[in-house]
């Protein structure tokens, strides 16, 4: 039987949930699918490419459709979505952190865009987005209350910084 890329990603997510990130291997996924390891390389150049696809799928599943007018409400929603997506799967945060360590821009881009729409200059948008992503990645185990409070503090700081920039112009 021939498997599609999406089938491989789906099985990899199931293995991640069952065994964790350290035991997620191409060999294990191939065995579970009943194919030779080489068959997986038809879809993915290497394990890093598979992990990137798994991380992207986890993040995609975590997105909620929404039309939010306020930039700070959008930032809050994006951060909560990221945290929820990471927590939904065993070792989800570790996987997403590992994959996006070299390319955090993919996680930061929607946050940066929201900040810029809110009036932040490019530097504040870059630093604000990076800070928010790092906060979410390192606080996924906090209680919901502590996470919300910490995120609120960061958003308050960004609102303040944005306000002080408006008075400087």
C-alpha positions as CSV (number, residue, x, y, z in Angstrom):
1,X,0.0,0.0,0.0
2,X,1.3,3.5,-0.9
3,X,1.0,6.2,1.7
4,X,0.6,9.9,1.2
5,X,2.7,12.6,2.9
6,X,-0.3,13.4,5.1
7,X,-0.6,9.7,6.2
8,X,3.1,9.8,7.3
9,X,2.6,13.0,9.2
10,X,-0.6,11.7,10.9
11,X,1.2,8.5,12.0
12,X,4.2,10.5,13.2
13,X,1.9,12.6,15.4
14,X,0.4,9.4,16.8
15,X,3.8,8.0,17.6
16,X,4.8,11.4,19.2
17,X,1.7,11.2,21.4
18,X,2.4,7.5,22.3
19,X,6.1,7.5,22.9
20,X,7.4,11.1,23.0
21,X,9.9,13.0,20.8
22,X,13.0,11.0,21.7
23,X,11.4,7.8,20.4
24,X,10.0,9.3,17.3
25,X,12.0,7.8,14.5
26,X,11.7,7.2,10.8
27,X,12.2,3.4,11.4
28,X,9.3,3.3,13.9
29,X,6.9,5.2,11.6
30,X,7.8,3.0,8.7
31,X,7.2,-0.1,10.7
32,X,3.9,1.2,11.9
33,X,2.8,2.0,8.4
34,X,4.1,-1.4,7.1
35,X,6.6,0.1,4.7
36,X,10.4,0.2,4.4
37,X,12.2,3.2,5.8
38,X,13.2,4.2,2.3
39,X,9.6,4.7,1.3
40,X,9.4,7.6,3.8
41,X,12.2,9.4,2.0
42,X,9.9,9.7,-1.0
43,X,8.0,12.3,1.1
44,X,10.8,13.7,3.4
45,X,14.5,14.2,2.7
46,X,15.4,13.5,6.4
47,X,14.0,13.3,9.9
48,X,14.3,17.0,10.3
49,X,12.0,17.6,7.4
50,X,9.5,15.1,8.9
51,X,9.7,16.9,12.3
52,X,9.2,20.2,10.6
53,X,6.0,18.9,8.8
54,X,4.8,17.4,12.1
55,X,5.3,20.7,13.9
56,X,3.6,22.6,11.2
57,X,0.6,20.3,11.3
58,X,0.4,20.6,15.1
59,X,0.4,24.4,14.7
60,X,-2.1,24.3,11.9
61,X,-4.5,22.3,13.9
62,X,-4.2,24.8,16.8
63,X,-5.3,27.8,14.7
64,X,-8.8,29.2,15.3
65,X,-10.6,31.1,12.6
66,X,-11.2,34.6,13.9
67,X,-11.6,38.1,12.7
68,X,-10.1,40.3,15.4
69,X,-9.9,44.0,14.9
70,X,-7.7,44.9,17.9
71,X,-4.0,44.1,17.4
72,X,-3.5,43.2,21.1
73,X,-6.5,40.8,21.1
74,X,-5.0,39.2,18.1
75,X,-1.6,38.8,19.8
76,X,-3.3,37.2,22.8
77,X,-5.2,34.8,20.6
78,X,-2.1,33.8,18.6
79,X,-0.1,33.1,21.8
80,X,-3.0,31.1,23.4
81,X,-3.3,29.1,20.1
82,X,0.4,28.3,20.0
83,X,0.4,27.2,23.7
84,X,-2.8,25.1,23.1
85,X,-1.3,23.5,20.0
86,X,2.0,22.6,21.9
87,X,0.1,21.2,24.9
88,X,-2.2,19.0,22.8
89,X,0.5,16.6,21.9
90,X,3.1,14.8,24.0
91,X,6.4,16.7,23.7
92,X,4.7,19.2,21.4
93,X,6.6,22.1,22.9
94,X,9.9,20.4,22.6
95,X,9.2,19.5,19.0
96,X,8.1,23.0,18.0
97,X,11.0,24.5,19.9
98,X,13.5,22.2,18.2
99,X,12.1,22.8,14.7
100,X,11.8,26.5,15.1
101,X,15.0,27.2,16.9
102,X,16.8,27.8,13.6
103,X,13.7,29.5,12.0
104,X,11.7,31.2,14.7
105,X,10.5,33.6,12.0
106,X,7.7,31.3,11.1
107,X,6.3,31.5,14.6
108,X,7.1,35.2,15.0
109,X,5.7,36.5,11.6
110,X,2.0,36.6,12.5
111,X,2.8,38.3,15.9
112,X,5.1,40.8,14.2
113,X,2.4,41.6,11.6
114,X,-0.2,42.2,14.4
115,X,2.2,44.5,16.2
116,X,3.0,46.5,13.1
117,X,-0.8,46.9,12.4
118,X,-1.0,48.1,15.9
119,X,1.5,50.9,15.2
120,X,4.7,49.4,16.5
121,X,7.8,50.2,14.5
122,X,9.8,47.4,12.9
123,X,12.2,47.0,15.8
124,X,9.6,46.9,18.5
125,X,7.5,44.5,16.3
126,X,10.5,42.2,15.9
127,X,11.5,42.2,19.6
128,X,7.9,42.0,20.8
129,X,7.2,39.0,18.5
130,X,10.4,37.2,19.6
131,X,9.7,37.9,23.3
132,X,6.1,36.6,23.0
133,X,7.2,33.4,21.2
134,X,9.9,32.7,23.7
135,X,7.5,33.3,26.6
136,X,5.0,30.9,25.1
137,X,7.6,28.2,24.4
138,X,9.0,28.3,27.9
139,X,5.8,28.6,29.8
140,X,3.6,25.9,28.4
141,X,3.6,24.0,31.7
142,X,2.4,27.0,33.8
143,X,-1.1,27.0,35.1
144,X,-3.6,28.7,32.9
145,X,-3.9,31.5,35.4
146,X,-0.1,32.1,35.6
147,X,0.2,31.9,31.8
148,X,-2.6,34.4,31.3
149,X,-1.1,36.8,33.9
150,X,2.4,36.6,32.4
151,X,1.0,37.1,28.9
152,X,-1.0,40.0,30.2
153,X,2.2,41.7,31.6
154,X,3.9,41.3,28.2
155,X,0.9,42.7,26.4
156,X,0.7,45.6,28.8
157,X,4.3,46.4,28.1
158,X,3.7,46.3,24.4
159,X,0.6,48.6,24.7
160,X,2.7,51.0,26.8
161,X,5.6,51.0,24.4
162,X,3.2,51.5,21.4
163,X,1.6,54.4,23.3
164,X,4.9,56.1,24.0
165,X,5.9,55.7,20.3
166,X,2.7,57.5,19.3
167,X,3.5,60.5,21.5
168,X,7.0,60.7,20.1
169,X,5.8,61.1,16.5
